[in-house]
């Protein structure tokens, strides 16, 4: 990428979008889909808890696919990364009341580097389905930490955990931000941004949908459990409302087999 575009990604690595709030009714439909429960799996968090998630590689034509393909989100991803993007995968993080596990400090590229991606030219759009607060384990980020580049990760529980010596040094110099969000808010962040979340000890659920995009020029050099470049067909934002209640139960979907996900398990143990 050109230097100017890189600076733009750095400057806007954490940016809030209120554009999805108008679809708040559709957001509420997402945590009513029993297919998400049926295809969920857990990852130990290294703190005695487990975080539950469902993950799929191709967006499809359900309400979930409309969010991942909506022109406003995809165009923003292409603007920030300076290239055509494709859908790398999406996931629903299911932090249930009282038992929802934590995510260790990590960079997404700490996982995805293992998948044959030469460059960190990826980003995630984190969409709040439920209200996210400190009490129910909202996302925490270290502002500007993506400028450090990829740091070493080790296996932490079933997750990829960043080198804590570097994380602690980073926290002494950079701002820790708790991302408290309303349903429909979206947070865009670079794949090298350090982030984590606490366990959900509250009485309220904290579900969030995360759409991840890779650039066409960063097509992986080897196969993995996530796809290589696949053209992404954008849709108008209005399609989210038009599709409405069309859930996974009504559409065809290829779910990730957690046994094939070696992004974290291939790392050295702590």
WOWO-V241849 format. One record per helix or strand of 2 or more residues. SS is the DSSP state (h for helix, s for strand). FROM is the first residue (numbers start at 1). TO is the last residue. If there is no record, write none. Layout:
BEGIN
[[SS/FROM/TO] [SS/FROM/TO]]
END
This chain:
BEGIN
[[h/3/11] [s/15/17] [h/21/30] [h/34/38] [s/41/44] [s/50/56] [h/63/69] [h/71/81] [s/85/95] [s/103/106] [h/108/115] [s/122/128] [s/139/142] [h/145/148] [s/153/156] [s/159/162] [h/164/173] [s/176/179] [s/186/190] [s/195/197] [s/206/215] [h/216/218] [h/239/243] [h/258/260]]
END
